[in-house]
Amino acid sequence: MNIPYYIFAFLLLNCTGAPNNRTVLEVEPQIVAVEAADSLDSTISRRFRAPQGYSSILSDSNSFGSYLSRLKLKPIGTKVKYYNRTTKPNYNVYCAVVDMDIDPQDLQQCADAVMRLRGEYLYQHKRYDEIKFNFLSDGKPRYFVDYAKGDLSYTKFRKYMKYVFAYANTRSLHAELTPRDIKDMQIGDVFIQKGNPYGHAVIVVNMAQDKEGNKLYMLAQSYMPAQETQILINPTDPSLSPWYRLKEGDIQTPEWLFNSGDLRSFHTK
């Protein structure tokens, strides 16, 4: 029997409204420092400068890391929208919204947003043969070029991504990614837990470093129900937010608790 993708997607939920055995900190709202002059085409690296004493870690201009750090952001103060166009209240969760549309179905949740960013990057660079994601059912990849059957249009690509969202989730993405030592973090790496029964995933979208080699990073996520990708605040260090210090141990994000051992990588440029 063929199950409609929107029903199957429900069976393969990527995230849950409350972390499984995780603690969400309740902290007072805070003001995140941003550049004074913002514009409609403001990017992550432009809006959120490296803190004093730190310099941005530059990636090759054609790399996934460079693509992520240059993601366009919606104007300051924009609220995250769910897939049905209702607004996600900002209870000290996010400080910016990535300017990327989402489909009007409850599909692009946490792992899906990570796969969407990876797919968009590869599509933008015309690396069509490399666009692939594993399905949960058999752990095997589904390739965009096979799905497209010669139609490499962006419309077809978006249909392919919806197809992926319906049959992949945090568990399948976790198995697809390669473990990465926290000390070797790169932009584009993913903190991901496959969970029992649910998981969550956030992606590193920018990094900075000081002269002593100490590193900072920034995170982005989608969540459940499907919603726009957002830049996360740092709930445990308001003076540094939205940057996080790179260190071993727990990483408390606004809606999930990760550990440094949860870091994984696409392990490609």
Rosetta silent file (secondary structure, phi, psi, omega in degrees, C-alpha in Angstrom):
SEQUENCE: MNIPYYIFAFLLLNCTGAPNNRTVLEVEPQIVAVEAADSLDSTISRRFRAPQGYSSILSDSNSFGSYLSRLKLKPIGTKVKYYNRTTKPNYNVYCAVVDMDIDPQDLQQCADAVMRLRGEYLYQHKRYDEIKFNFLSDGKPRYFVDYAKGDLSYTKFRKYMKYVFAYANTRSLHAELTPRDIKDMQIGDVFIQKGNPYGHAVIVVNMAQDKEGNKLYMLAQSYMPAQETQILINPTDPSLSPWYRLKEGDIQTPEWLFNSGDLRSFHTK
SCORE:     score description
SCORE:     0.000 S_00000001
   1 L     0.000  133.288  178.100    0.000    0.000    0.000 S_00000001
   2 L   -87.506  119.521  179.844    1.357    3.432   -0.884 S_00000001
   3 L   -90.639  127.612  177.719    1.131    5.796    2.071 S_00000001
   4 L   -54.092  142.329 -172.559    0.682    9.497    1.149 S_00000001
   5 H   -61.810  -29.555 -178.105    3.835   11.394    1.966 S_00000001
   6 H   -73.473  -25.710  174.896    2.099   13.750    4.360 S_00000001
   7 H   -78.059  -42.550  179.774    0.888   10.826    6.463 S_00000001
   8 H   -62.478  -36.505  178.981    4.249    9.095    6.318 S_00000001
   9 H   -61.341  -39.171  178.438    5.932   12.309    7.364 S_00000001
  10 H   -61.461  -35.743 -179.896    3.809   12.361   10.489 S_00000001
  11 H   -72.887  -18.334 -176.898    5.038    8.865   11.301 S_00000001
  12 L  -114.300   40.089 -176.309    8.641   10.005   10.900 S_00000001
  13 L   -51.734  133.290 -179.098    8.565   13.146   13.048 S_00000001
  14 L   -82.167  -36.629 -172.847   11.962   14.729   13.312 S_00000001
  15 L  -135.667  172.413  175.125   11.432   16.752   16.463 S_00000001
  16 L  -132.499  158.523 -176.894    8.969   17.097   19.264 S_00000001
  17 L   -62.078  -26.002  175.922    7.441   20.107   20.922 S_00000001
  18 L  -133.466  132.181 -177.172    9.351   19.360   24.135 S_00000001
  19 L   -56.461  141.099  178.141   12.764   17.656   24.227 S_00000001
  20 L   -75.595  112.217 -178.125   12.722   14.020   25.319 S_00000001
  21 L    58.723   33.129  178.129   14.375   13.943   28.760 S_00000001
  22 L  -122.942  154.605 -178.400   15.867   17.376   28.065 S_00000001
  23 L  -107.678  128.061  174.387   15.591   20.616   30.018 S_00000001
  24 L   -98.123  122.050 -178.906   14.582   23.898   28.407 S_00000001
  25 L   -69.741  139.269  174.070   15.939   26.844   30.350 S_00000001
  26 L  -104.651  105.288 -176.784   13.478   29.525   31.379 S_00000001
  27 L  -128.649  158.692 -179.538   15.399   32.781   31.170 S_00000001
  28 L   -69.618  146.599  176.974   14.458   36.409   30.797 S_00000001
  29 L   -57.244  150.809 -177.816   14.374   37.872   27.263 S_00000001
  30 L  -135.792  162.152  177.518   17.578   39.585   26.242 S_00000001
  31 L   -99.328  127.016  179.582   18.775   42.028   23.631 S_00000001
  32 L   -96.970  130.922 -178.937   21.212   40.618   21.114 S_00000001
  33 L   -68.919  127.714  176.801   23.813   43.018   19.739 S_00000001
  34 L  -133.668  165.295 -179.472   23.473   43.550   15.992 S_00000001
  35 L   -66.940  147.316 -174.600   24.980   46.003   13.568 S_00000001
  36 L   -65.871  -41.845 -176.511   23.281   49.390   13.560 S_00000001
  37 L   -99.275  103.392  179.400   22.716   49.594    9.824 S_00000001
  38 L  -104.764  159.019  177.057   20.725   46.585    8.641 S_00000001
  39 L  -144.033  170.185 -177.011   19.302   46.023    5.179 S_00000001
  40 L   -62.013  -25.697 -178.561   17.031   43.582    3.422 S_00000001
  41 L  -102.281   21.222  179.215   20.040   41.673    2.095 S_00000001
  42 L   -60.917  141.046 -179.227   21.834   41.454    5.444 S_00000001
  43 E  -112.513  170.878  178.913   23.647   38.151    5.942 S_00000001
  44 H   -56.690  -49.596 -176.170   24.655   36.138    9.003 S_00000001
  45 H   -68.977  -27.648  178.839   28.281   37.257    8.833 S_00000001
  46 H   -78.870  -41.402 -175.436   27.331   40.913    8.272 S_00000001
  47 H   -75.736  -39.308 -175.674   24.724   41.187   10.990 S_00000001
  48 L  -111.558   90.515 -179.494   26.548   39.255   13.706 S_00000001
  49 L   -69.724  154.520  175.153   30.139   40.428   13.827 S_00000001
  50 L   -62.968  139.159  179.053   32.784   38.438   15.657 S_00000001
  51 L   -59.599  162.661 -179.830   33.105   39.648   19.279 S_00000001
  52 L   -56.056  132.583 -179.299   36.011   41.869   20.261 S_00000001
  53 L    92.555   -8.033 -179.877   39.274   39.961   20.140 S_00000001
  54 E  -116.388  153.271  175.344   37.920   37.406   17.672 S_00000001
  55 E  -124.827  145.612  178.624   38.077   37.221   13.893 S_00000001
  56 E   -61.984  141.665  174.152   35.699   35.369   11.601 S_00000001
  57 L   -85.876  112.758 -174.847   36.941   32.007   10.365 S_00000001
  58 L   -84.756  138.114  176.946   36.889   32.358    6.610 S_00000001
  59 L  -107.989  158.045  173.358   35.919   29.439    4.397 S_00000001
  60 L   -52.521  138.478 -172.760   36.713   28.871    0.743 S_00000001
  61 L   -59.004  -23.091  179.806   34.268   30.953   -1.296 S_00000001
  62 L   -99.346    7.008 -175.065   32.798   27.824   -2.909 S_00000001
  63 L   -86.307  163.124  175.781   32.496   25.841    0.317 S_00000001
  64 H   -61.340  -38.827  179.347   29.412   24.876    2.288 S_00000001
  65 H   -61.310  -42.699  178.491   30.737   26.953    5.172 S_00000001
  66 H   -64.661  -41.671  177.998   30.939   30.084    3.064 S_00000001
  67 H   -58.063  -45.231 -176.675   27.411   29.496    1.763 S_00000001
  68 H   -68.353  -43.907 -177.718   26.026   29.213    5.294 S_00000001
  69 H   -67.865  -17.574  179.198   27.794   32.253    6.736 S_00000001
  70 L  -103.954   13.910  176.680   26.436   34.321    3.840 S_00000001
  71 L   -59.610  136.682  178.545   22.825   33.208    4.209 S_00000001
  72 E   -75.204  144.613  179.114   20.480   36.154    3.879 S_00000001
  73 E  -113.517  148.910  173.799   18.463   37.174    6.911 S_00000001
  74 L   -72.560  163.045 -176.517   15.065   38.797    7.111 S_00000001
  75 L   -54.994  151.846  179.344   14.928   42.325    8.597 S_00000001
  76 L   -53.539  134.953  178.396   15.711   42.789   12.289 S_00000001
  77 L    93.313   -7.279  179.159   12.711   42.001   14.463 S_00000001
  78 L   -63.919  137.957  177.933   11.109   39.569   12.022 S_00000001
  79 L   -94.658  148.497  177.459    9.264   36.720   13.732 S_00000001
  80 L   -67.735  138.384  175.825    9.538   33.091   12.665 S_00000001
  81 E  -106.988  139.145  170.596    6.586   31.745   10.700 S_00000001
  82 E   -76.161  170.453 -179.327    5.251   28.224   10.895 S_00000001
  83 L   -57.007  -27.894 -178.672    4.405   26.338    7.699 S_00000001
  84 L   -93.352   11.573  175.428    0.780   27.537    7.991 S_00000001
  85 L    75.839    6.328  170.545    1.942   31.192    8.217 S_00000001
  86 L   -78.376  164.148 -172.340    1.099   31.605   11.891 S_00000001
  87 E   -97.486  137.011  172.898    3.789   33.188   14.072 S_00000001
  88 L   -86.279  116.620  177.607    6.155   31.397   16.453 S_00000001
  89 L   -59.290  145.101 -177.886    6.390   33.472   19.640 S_00000001
  90 L   -99.388   80.843  177.290    9.970   34.376   20.462 S_00000001
  91 L   -85.902   65.850  177.966   10.385   33.208   24.040 S_00000001
  92 L    57.323   45.221 -179.418   14.119   33.878   24.045 S_00000001
  93 L  -109.173  -48.700 -172.819   14.746   31.280   21.345 S_00000001
  94 E  -132.101  159.343 -178.793   15.961   33.095   18.220 S_00000001
  95 E  -124.719   -2.806  178.011   17.486   36.416   17.216 S_00000001
  96 E  -164.451  160.148 -177.920   17.135   36.318   13.418 S_00000001
  97 E  -123.741  127.748  177.659   15.259   34.507   10.661 S_00000001
  98 E   -68.187  134.987 -177.189   16.885   33.062    7.540 S_00000001
  99 L   -84.082   77.089  179.862   15.338   34.506    4.388 S_00000001
 100 L  -145.749  124.350 -176.036   14.308   31.198    2.797 S_00000001
 101 L   -69.644  157.916  174.280   10.745   30.183    2.035 S_00000001
 102 L  -127.850  157.510 -178.832    9.205   26.944    3.279 S_00000001
 103 L   -74.538  154.769 -178.441    6.395   24.850    1.851 S_00000001
 104 L   -81.345   35.609  173.893    2.862   25.104    3.304 S_00000001
 105 L  -126.774  154.521 -177.640    3.032   21.545    4.648 S_00000001
 106 L   -80.579   69.409 -174.677    4.293   20.330    8.017 S_00000001
 107 L  -121.489  -46.421 -172.471    7.437   18.814    6.529 S_00000001
 108 L   -82.111   81.205  178.814   10.529   21.032    6.923 S_00000001
 109 L   -95.632 -144.919 -168.092   11.325   20.407   10.560 S_00000001
 110 H   -69.454  -59.942  179.858   14.755   20.177   12.216 S_00000001
 111 H   -64.274  -32.928  179.595   16.697   17.564   10.215 S_00000001
 112 H   -62.565  -40.137  179.030   14.816   18.625    7.100 S_00000001
 113 H   -63.340  -38.208  176.959   16.106   22.194    7.438 S_00000001
 114 H   -63.622  -46.393  179.282   19.670   20.864    7.634 S_00000001
 115 H   -64.821  -36.884  178.685   19.118   18.752    4.510 S_00000001
 116 H   -61.283  -45.637 -179.800   17.466   21.715    2.766 S_00000001
 117 H   -63.455  -42.426  178.309   20.505   23.914    3.381 S_00000001
 118 H   -64.422  -43.578  179.491   22.876   21.225    2.166 S_00000001
 119 H   -64.580  -42.555  179.820   20.730   20.589   -0.901 S_00000001
 120 H   -61.796  -41.453  178.968   20.373   24.287   -1.712 S_00000001
 121 H   -61.154  -49.557 -178.589   24.136   24.739   -1.523 S_00000001
 122 H   -64.654  -38.677  179.397   24.839   21.827   -3.869 S_00000001
 123 H   -65.757  -43.159  179.931   22.099   22.920   -6.263 S_00000001
 124 H   -58.794  -34.402 -179.352   23.419   26.503   -6.335 S_00000001
 125 L   -94.089   10.927  176.532   26.843   25.172   -7.329 S_00000001
 126 L    58.115   31.241  176.306   25.319   22.810   -9.914 S_00000001
 127 L   -93.183   57.913 -171.051   26.707   19.762   -8.119 S_00000001
 128 H   -59.699  -37.476 -178.007   23.545   17.872   -8.998 S_00000001
 129 H   -65.401  -20.510 -177.235   25.102   14.407   -8.799 S_00000001
 130 H   -91.715   -6.330 -179.210   26.003   14.996   -5.148 S_00000001
 131 L   -79.573  106.453 -178.126   22.478   15.863   -4.015 S_00000001
 132 E  -157.958  147.535  175.987   21.361   12.767   -2.135 S_00000001
 133 E  -145.216  144.323 -177.311   19.896   11.855    1.232 S_00000001
 134 E   -79.790  146.729  175.508   19.269    8.500    2.863 S_00000001
 135 L   -92.784  150.465  179.662   15.791    7.220    3.628 S_00000001
 136 L   -66.938  -36.570 -171.818   14.888    5.837    7.037 S_00000001
 137 L   -60.199  -40.502 -176.267   13.220    2.729    5.642 S_00000001
 138 L  -132.162   -1.603  178.947   16.330    1.132    4.121 S_00000001
 139 L    71.795   11.041 -177.227   19.228    3.498    4.851 S_00000001
 140 L  -101.020  149.198 -177.982   19.886    3.914    1.130 S_00000001
 141 E   -76.464  147.038  168.906   20.365    7.245   -0.677 S_00000001
 142 E  -113.112  121.764 -174.515   17.873    8.775   -3.076 S_00000001
 143 E   -92.649  140.061  177.690   19.629   10.903   -5.688 S_00000001
 144 H   -58.741  -42.582 -176.243   18.213   14.105   -7.111 S_00000001
 145 H   -64.867  -31.817  176.309   19.352   13.233  -10.641 S_00000001
 146 H   -70.334  -41.012  179.405   17.440    9.946  -10.501 S_00000001
 147 H   -68.245  -38.124 -173.671   14.325   11.689   -9.241 S_00000001
 148 H   -71.618  -32.001 -179.424   14.652   14.540  -11.745 S_00000001
 149 L    52.096   45.887  176.997   14.878   12.309  -14.838 S_00000001
 150 L    94.905  -15.581  178.917   16.561   15.068  -16.809 S_00000001
 151 L   -94.542   97.719 -176.903   14.572   17.982  -15.354 S_00000001
 152 L   -97.046   22.354 -179.726   17.139   19.885  -13.296 S_00000001
 153 L   -67.522  159.553  178.795   14.916   22.920  -12.748 S_00000001
 154 H   -65.869  -33.920  176.912   14.645   24.511   -9.322 S_00000001
 155 H   -59.463  -43.187  178.673   10.964   23.574   -9.231 S_00000001
 156 H   -67.051  -38.887  177.478   11.903   19.935   -9.618 S_00000001
 157 H   -59.349  -44.648  179.832   14.587   20.300   -6.958 S_00000001
 158 H   -64.137  -35.829  176.541   12.036   21.644   -4.460 S_00000001
 159 H   -66.183  -38.696  177.638    9.723   18.709   -5.222 S_00000001
 160 H   -61.893  -43.530 -179.010   12.634   16.359   -4.617 S_00000001
 161 H   -64.257  -38.295  175.884   13.337   17.976   -1.238 S_00000001
 162 H   -63.013  -38.749  176.358    9.687   17.528   -0.184 S_00000001
 163 H   -60.223  -43.491  178.244    9.999   13.890   -1.211 S_00000001
 164 H   -64.904  -46.512 -177.418   13.088   13.588    1.003 S_00000001
 165 H   -55.886  -34.099 -175.820   11.443   15.347    3.946 S_00000001
 166 H   -72.834  -23.785 -172.030    8.617   12.794    3.922 S_00000001
 167 H  -125.458    8.588  176.360   10.881    9.744    4.194 S_00000001
 168 L  -129.283  157.369  178.604   13.973   10.934    6.090 S_00000001
 169 L  -156.532 -165.020 -177.626   14.415   12.264    9.613 S_00000001
 170 H   -61.078  -36.348 -178.523   16.951   12.803   12.389 S_00000001
 171 H   -65.738  -45.150 -179.587   17.623    9.070   12.691 S_00000001
 172 H   -69.826  -37.939  179.186   18.417    8.611    9.005 S_00000001
 173 H   -68.546  -39.409  177.580   20.464   11.826    8.851 S_00000001
 174 H   -56.338  -43.913 -179.572   22.388   10.850   11.983 S_00000001
 175 H   -69.513  -27.641 -177.450   23.415    7.591   10.318 S_00000001
 176 H   -77.731  -31.333 -176.041   24.373    9.427    7.123 S_00000001
 177 L   -83.750  160.020 -178.362   26.695   11.932    8.798 S_00000001
 178 E  -102.151  132.765  177.399   30.252   11.285   10.007 S_00000001
 179 E   -56.250  141.585 -179.979   31.252   11.830   13.673 S_00000001
 180 L  -130.295  130.778  174.871   33.403   14.928   14.177 S_00000001
 181 L   -65.574  135.576 -176.175   35.606   15.728   17.165 S_00000001
 182 H   -55.998  -32.360 -178.915   34.410   18.991   18.727 S_00000001
 183 H   -67.996  -20.589 -177.962   37.948   20.426   18.447 S_00000001
 184 H  -103.058   16.725 -177.692   37.779   20.000   14.666 S_00000001
 185 L   -50.972  140.685  172.456   34.401   21.705   14.212 S_00000001
 186 L  -130.408  156.798  173.524   33.751   23.401   10.877 S_00000001
 187 L   -59.904  133.062 -176.399   30.910   25.557    9.618 S_00000001
 188 L   104.816  -12.821  175.048   28.304   23.167    8.251 S_00000001
 189 L   -71.462  162.416 -170.944   28.724   20.575   11.005 S_00000001
 190 E  -131.860  128.730  165.456   25.600   19.391   12.797 S_00000001
 191 E   -85.309  122.842 -174.170   24.728   18.667   16.399 S_00000001
 192 E  -146.468  135.347  173.299   22.253   15.831   16.073 S_00000001
 193 E  -123.770  130.112  179.624   20.534   13.323   18.331 S_00000001
 194 L   -78.625  -22.211  169.717   18.411   10.566   16.849 S_00000001
 195 L    68.895  168.919  175.825   16.516   10.310   20.120 S_00000001
 196 L  -147.618   96.069    9.194   14.098    7.759   21.531 S_00000001
 197 L   -94.000   -8.222 -173.947   11.557    8.235   20.133 S_00000001
 198 L  -114.463  162.637  177.371   12.406   11.752   18.937 S_00000001
 199 L  -138.165 -174.447  178.166   15.536   13.670   18.084 S_00000001
 200 E  -153.712  158.826  179.491   16.715   17.111   17.119 S_00000001
 201 E  -146.724  138.180  172.571   19.367   18.720   14.906 S_00000001
 202 E  -132.298  153.632 -174.273   20.967   22.155   14.714 S_00000001
 203 E  -120.319  140.677  177.172   23.618   23.315   12.249 S_00000001
 204 E   -75.936  122.481 -175.279   26.761   25.437   12.713 S_00000001
 205 E  -116.054   -5.483  177.362   26.418   28.507   10.467 S_00000001
 206 E  -165.188  153.434  178.723   29.361   30.712   11.490 S_00000001
 207 E  -144.349  156.501  176.300   32.599   30.555   13.474 S_00000001
 208 E  -144.467  162.372 -176.069   35.230   32.910   14.910 S_00000001
 209 E  -147.740  145.921  175.528   38.625   32.512   16.591 S_00000001
 210 E  -100.534 -177.971 -175.015   40.959   34.592   18.767 S_00000001
 211 L   -67.304  -23.404  179.518   44.779   34.739   18.721 S_00000001
 212 L   -86.108   -3.080  179.631   45.016   31.966   21.317 S_00000001
 213 L    91.644    3.130  176.004   42.981   29.623   19.147 S_00000001
 214 L   -70.271  137.642 -173.175   39.792   29.793   21.219 S_00000001
 215 E  -119.219  151.148  174.116   36.771   29.365   18.965 S_00000001
 216 E  -123.651  158.889  176.808   33.163   30.512   18.907 S_00000001
 217 E  -148.819  162.706  177.558   30.289   29.293   16.762 S_00000001
 218 E  -123.057  152.920 -175.250   26.679   30.111   15.904 S_00000001
 219 E  -125.216  149.866  174.578   23.740   27.754   15.438 S_00000001
 220 E  -131.991  153.833  179.790   20.587   27.634   13.345 S_00000001
 221 E  -152.587  159.921  155.046   17.562   25.361   13.529 S_00000001
 222 L  -110.881 -179.968 -177.987   14.057   24.593   12.423 S_00000001
 223 L  -155.150 -162.850 -179.254   11.766   22.764   14.822 S_00000001
 224 L  -116.589  134.716   -2.886    8.336   21.201   15.165 S_00000001
 225 L   -68.282  172.184 -176.404    5.884   21.970   13.704 S_00000001
 226 L   -49.888  136.808 -175.047    7.673   22.919   10.461 S_00000001
 227 E  -155.889  166.862  179.474    8.947   26.481   10.613 S_00000001
 228 L   -64.080  150.479  178.556   11.414   28.917    9.116 S_00000001
 229 L   -71.852  136.874 -172.501   15.086   28.406    9.913 S_00000001
 230 E  -131.316  151.277  175.237   16.214   30.664   12.749 S_00000001
 231 E   -88.809  125.411 -173.995   19.473   31.798   14.357 S_00000001
 232 E   -83.781  145.675  170.398   19.551   30.657   17.981 S_00000001
 233 L   -80.807  167.834  174.421   20.432   32.766   20.988 S_00000001
 234 L  -102.673  102.686 -173.519   22.825   31.439   23.638 S_00000001
 235 L   -72.064  -15.579 -177.103   20.629   31.026   26.741 S_00000001
 236 L  -100.461   -9.214  179.959   23.526   30.352   29.129 S_00000001
 237 L  -144.034   75.682 -176.515   25.791   33.278   28.164 S_00000001
 238 L   -56.903  -31.180 -178.205   23.729   36.365   27.243 S_00000001
 239 L   -69.348  -22.199 -178.526   26.818   38.567   26.989 S_00000001
 240 L  -101.060  -22.802 -174.645   28.182   36.376   24.188 S_00000001
 241 L   -50.852  139.820   10.415   24.906   35.470   22.460 S_00000001
 242 L   -89.945   11.059  178.993   24.286   34.448   19.724 S_00000001
 243 L   -79.425  149.843  174.372   27.821   33.020   19.797 S_00000001
 244 E  -119.286  144.335  175.546   28.656   29.828   21.727 S_00000001
 245 E   -78.695  134.764  178.065   32.071   28.916   23.119 S_00000001
 246 L   -79.442  115.085  179.835   33.577   25.818   21.549 S_00000001
 247 L  -159.495  160.982  177.655   34.239   23.384   24.387 S_00000001
 248 L   -77.338  153.927  179.301   33.613   19.819   25.380 S_00000001
 249 L   114.105 -159.030 -177.100   30.554   18.937   27.434 S_00000001
 250 E   -74.937  146.190  173.083   26.913   19.966   27.284 S_00000001
 251 E  -122.828  105.425 -179.835   25.604   22.541   24.815 S_00000001
 252 E   -89.170  110.996  172.748   22.361   24.053   26.053 S_00000001
 253 E   -98.067  168.659 -174.968   20.382   25.566   23.198 S_00000001
 254 L   -56.910  -31.276 -174.650   17.030   27.293   23.807 S_00000001
 255 L  -125.106    9.987 -179.310   14.960   24.207   22.993 S_00000001
 256 E  -163.896  149.123  175.513   17.339   21.249   23.339 S_00000001
 257 E  -107.540  118.675  176.209   20.345   19.998   25.278 S_00000001
 258 E  -107.821  172.991  172.064   23.178   18.545   23.189 S_00000001
 259 E  -126.503  154.571 -179.243   26.603   17.198   24.086 S_00000001
 260 H   -57.582  -25.487  178.246   29.871   17.837   22.266 S_00000001
 261 H   -72.909   -6.738  179.517   29.838   14.157   21.307 S_00000001
 262 H   -86.223    0.385 -176.577   26.710   14.801   19.215 S_00000001
 263 E   -75.685  131.140  178.926   28.693   16.694   16.555 S_00000001
 264 E  -138.298  167.695 -170.844   28.655   15.131   13.090 S_00000001
 265 E  -141.051  150.338  168.671   29.669   16.259    9.610 S_00000001
 266 L   -71.220  -19.126  173.170   28.817   15.906    5.936 S_00000001
 267 L    59.052   28.195  174.357   32.617   15.550    5.677 S_00000001
 268 L  -138.955  165.368  179.874   32.718   17.163    2.226 S_00000001
 269 L   -72.800    0.000    0.000   33.299   20.673    0.937 S_00000001
